[in-house]
């Protein structure tokens, strides 16, 4: 499964994008479980955020959802953090 996170906005307006491919990873089940929880019930359209807040586009498999600070779920926050830190 491919998991892609794009982050835009923020005070400096610097965009970041990273991707994780879980195929062949020993921790694939953990990644996939977290990714499914992050997109569950999330709207497909971009929500309103706060001024200078981050906006995120999360793509899991073929589904893309949008979320924004400060209204991230715990699963979304964990996934975004992990993908942006560990992704290529």
C-alpha positions in Angstrom: 0.0 0.0 0.0 1.2 3.5 -0.8 0.7 6.2 1.7 1.3 9.8 0.7 1.1 12.9 2.8 1.3 16.5 1.4 1.5 19.4 3.8 0.9 23.0 2.8 0.4 26.3 4.6 1.9 27.2 7.9 3.6 30.4 8.8 6.3 30.1 6.1 4.1 28.5 3.5 6.6 25.7 2.7 5.1 22.6 1.2 6.3 19.1 2.0 5.4 15.8 0.5 6.5 12.3 1.4 5.5 8.8 0.6 5.7 5.4 2.3 5.3 2.1 0.4 4.4 -0.6 2.9 5.2 -3.5 0.5 7.8 -5.7 2.0 8.1 -3.8 5.3 8.1 -5.8 8.5 5.8 -3.2 10.1 3.4 -3.0 7.1 0.4 -4.0 9.1 1.0 -1.2 11.6 1.3 1.4 8.9 -1.8 0.1 7.0 -3.9 0.0 10.2 -2.9 3.6 11.1 -3.5 4.8 7.6 -7.0 3.3 7.5 -7.9 4.9 10.8 -6.6 8.2 9.6 -8.8 8.3 6.5 -11.9 6.8 8.1 -14.7 9.3 8.2 -12.6 12.1 6.8 -14.1 14.4 4.2 -12.8 14.2 0.6 -13.0 18.0 0.2 -10.5 20.4 1.9 -11.9 21.7 5.2 -11.4 25.3 6.5 -8.4 25.6 8.6 -7.0 28.4 10.7 -4.8 31.2 9.5 -1.2 30.0 9.2 -2.3 26.5 10.0 -1.2 23.4 8.0 -3.5 21.7 5.5 -2.9 18.0 4.7 -3.8 15.8 1.8 -3.5 12.1 2.7 -3.7 9.5 0.0 -4.0 5.9 1.1 -4.2 3.4 -1.8 -6.5 5.1 -4.3 -8.4 7.3 -1.8 -7.5 10.9 -1.1 -8.8 12.9 1.9 -8.1 16.3 3.3 -7.7 17.6 6.9 -6.4 20.7 8.6 -4.9 21.9 11.9 -6.1 22.1 14.6 -8.8 19.5 13.8 -6.7 16.4 13.2 -7.6 13.2 14.8 -5.0 11.3 16.8 -4.6 8.8 14.0 -4.2 11.6 11.4 -1.6 13.4 13.5 0.3 10.2 14.1 0.3 9.2 10.4 1.2 12.7 9.2 4.1 12.8 11.6 5.4 9.4 10.8 5.2 9.8 7.0 6.8 13.2 6.9 9.6 11.9 9.2 10.3 8.5 7.6 9.0 8.9 4.0 11.0 9.4 0.9 
